[in-house]
Amino acid sequence: MTLKHHQPECILDLRASLGEGPVWIEAEKSLYFVDIVEARVHRFTPETGAVKSWTAPKRLGFLLPVNDGTFLAGLVDGLHRFDPKIGEFSAHTEVEPEKPGNRLNDGCVDPEGRIWFGTMDDGEENDTGSIYRVVHTPEGLSITHHDEGYTVSNGPAVSPCGKILYVCDSPEQTIFAFDIDAAGNLSGERVFAKISNGYPDGVVTDSEGTVWCGTWGGARVSRFRPDGSELPPIPMPVSNVTKVAFGGDDLKTVFVTTARKGLDEDILKKEPQAGSLFAFRTDVAGSPQNTFRLNG
């Protein structure tokens, strides 16, 4: 697979309804990602072009690697374990049972092996979403509530140093930043960047701390320096760009998930590969994919 610098090419013509949450698993040389609407997990191996897919019991927003070879998945109702070796999901911890209109949306793992994830109003109208942190203790998973008031929480992402958390509220067209202390507490909420053309979706950071943001309705990957100033975006051939992941042997291949959701037939005729997986090369390596740390 020969890719060009900052020139996206379709590498998997999947046409997902809502492709999201790409993560590069170095041990498998493969990219895992989800289709939220279709409740599907996909694994793509670029070297061979092989694709394997699984159906989740419910819609899922993210799939994050655990240090025992499994994944922790954010389904509509809470956290589930997924074992790709046997292809099975098992319910783990319910989240926000008192808010049946909410669902889990996006997540990441920080350098300390903690998971950060957000919830959102499934109808995308009410600001009932929150941000949570997950750690593993001898008693099991410990989930801590940290912030609230999000209609569609997105991202989140952590800086390479592990001291800054980036979170989007997509309808507000805003990326927020928080400071993370040694104990994993958040403080210093501030506006990191605003997006005027489109809506910020999933964000990740590269090895230099640049924030890469999939831009829903903006047909581009937006990029911001650590100080919040904007770098030239990467134009995409489809409107709904959801999230990127860095992979390949040098972590300089950028994989991009996209979506067909929300596009009418006229737009889909112009963007037939909407929902597919794209990739291009870049000059700064991404940060290695962190894994959720099980203690013991």
N, C-alpha and C positions, 0 to 999 in steps of 0.2 A: 504494500500500500504506500504509494508515493504521494505525499500531501505537500501543498504549497504554503508559504508563509502568509498567515492571516487571510487565506482565501478558502472559505468553507466549501467542502464537497460532501455530498450525501454518500455515506458509507454503508448505510443500512436503510433500505426503503421500506420501513416498517409501517409508517402512517398511523402512529398511535393517536388515540383520542386525546390523551394528556400525558405525554412522556415527561418524566421528572426524575430527580434524585440520582444522577449518575455517580457511581463510585468505582474507582479503579482498584482491582485486587491484583497486586503484583504477583503473588504466588501462583495465580492462575493465568496471568497475562490477559485478563478479561475485564470487561466493563459490565457491571450490573446496573440496571435502572428499572424504573417502574412505569406502568401506565395506570394512573390513579383511577380514571373512569372505568377502565376494563378490569381492574383488580388483577393485574398481571405483573409478574417479575420476568425480566428478560436478561439473559447473559450473552454478550457478544464478544467473540474472540477475534480480534482484528487479523491476526496472523493467518488464520484459516478461514475466516468468514463464517465460522459456525455460530449458530444461534440456538439457545435452549430457553424455553419459557415454562413458567409455572403459573397456576391460577391460585390466588390468595382467597381465603374464605370471605373476605370483605375488601372494600376499597382500601388501598394503602398509599400513604404519602411519602414514606421514606423507608430505606433499607440500609442499615449501617453495620459494618463488620465488627464482630466480637473476636477476642483473642483466642477463642477455642475453635475457630473455623466456621461458626454459625453466624447468623445475622440477628440484630434486633430490629424489628419492623414496626413502624407506626401505622396501625390500621385505624379505621374510623373510630373505634371505641377504646383503643389503648395500645399497649405494647405487647407484641407477640414475638416469639422466637421462630426463626426460619432456618431449617437445616437443608441446604441444597443437596447434600449427599443422598438424602431420602425424599426430598421434595415435600416436606411436611411443615405446616405451621402449628404452633401450640400457643394458646393464650397465656399471657404472663401477668400483666398488671392493667387493670381498668383505669382510665383517665377521664376525669370530668363526667362521671355518670349523672351528676346533677344538671348537666347542660346537654340534653339530647340533641339539640340543634347544632352542636359543635362537632368538629372532627380534628384529628391530628393532621398536620400538613407537611412540614419539612423539618429536617434535623441535620446535625453534624456531630462529629467527635472532635474534641479538642486535644492538644498535646498531652494533657494529663490523663487521657483515657476516659473523660466524662462526656456524656451525651447532652447536647442542648437541642430542644425541639420546641415547636410552637403549635398552638391550636388556633382554629379559626371558626367563624360562623359559616356553616355549610351553604347557607343562602347568600353569603357575601353582603349582608346588609347591616348586621349588628356588631358592635365592638366588644364581643364577648370572648375574644381570643386572648391567650396568655402565653408566656414564655416559661419553660421549665428546664431544670437540670436533673440529670440522672447519674447516680453513682451506684456501684455495687458494694454492699456491706455484708458482713457475715450473716445478717438476717435476710438478705435478699436485695432487691432493687430499692433504692431510696430516691423518691421523686420530690424535688423542691420547687415550689412556685416562686417566680422572681419578678414578673412584670405582667401587666394586663392592659386592656383597652385596645386590642388589635381587632380589626375586622378580618383581614387576611394576613396573618403573620407569615413571613417568608424568610428566605435565608435558611437558617442562620449560618454564620461563618465566624471562625476565630482566627485572629492574626497568627502568623508563624511563631511569635514569642509567647502566645497563649494568654496575653494580657488584655486583649480587646475583643469584645463580642459585637458583631454586626447583625442587625435584625431589620428586616423590611416590614413596613405596613403598606402593602401594595396599593390599595385604593388611595392612600394618602400620598403616593408617589415619593415616598421618603425612605431613606436608609438611615437608621439610628445606630449609634455606637455607645457601648458601655465599657467601663473598666471592670476587669475581673481581678479580684485579689487572690491571695494564695489559698484561701479557703473556698474559693469558687463563688464568692458573693459579688453581686453587681452594684455599681455605683456610677455616678457621673453621666447619666443619660444625656445625650446631645444629638442634634441633627448632624449626620456625617455628610450626606449628599441628597440632593433632590433630582428627580428625573421628570422632565417636562414632556417628552415625547414617548408615551408608553408608560408601563408600570413595572417597577422593580420586582423581579421574581427571585429565583434562587441566587445566592451569592457564594463565592468561594474566594480564597486568597492564594496568591502565588508565593514563591519563596522570598520575594522582596517585599511582600506585604501589600501589593496591589490588589484591589478588590475588583473581581470580575462578576458582573451582574447580568443574568439573563433578563431581557427586557420584553415583557409581554405586550404585544401590540406595537412594538417599536422596531421590529425587524433588525435587531442588532444585539450584540453583546457589549454592554457599557463597561467602562473601566475607569477606576479612580485610584489616584495615588494615596498613600497612607494619610496625607494631610487633607484629603477630600477633593483636591483639584482633579478635574476630569482629563483623562487621556483620550486620544482618538478612539472611537468605538470600532468594533468589527462588524461591518454590514453582513446581514444574513439574507438568504433568498426566501425566507418565510417570515410571517408576521409574529407568530407567538413563540418566542424564544424563552425557554424555562430555566435552564441551568447548565453550567459547564463542569467538567472534571478534567484534571490533568492526568495523563497516563503515558504509556509507552516506556521503553527502557530508560529514557532520560527525562521523563515527566515533562516533555515539551510538546506532546501531542494534546491538543485541546478537543475534547469530545463535547458535543452540544446536543441536548435534548430539546425537542420542540413539540408543538401541540396543534391539533386540528380543531379542538373545542372552541366554540364561539365564532368560527369562520363560516360565512354563508357560501352557497354554491358558486357564486360568481368569483369570490376570492379563491376558493379551492381550485377552480379551473385555472387560475393564474399561478397558484401555489400547490401543484399536485403532490409535492413531497412534504407538505406540512405534516408534522407529527413524526417525521423520520429522524434518524440519527445522523448528525454531521460531524466533521472533524477538520482541523487545520493545524498547521505547525506554528509555534511561536518561539521567541528567542530567550525567554526567561522561564526556567523550570517551575512547575507547580510545587506545592508542599506535599510531602508524602501523605498518603491516606492514613489517618490515625485509626486505631481500633479501640472499641469499648473494652475497658479493662475489668475482667472478672478477678476478684481477689480470692486467692486460695486455689 
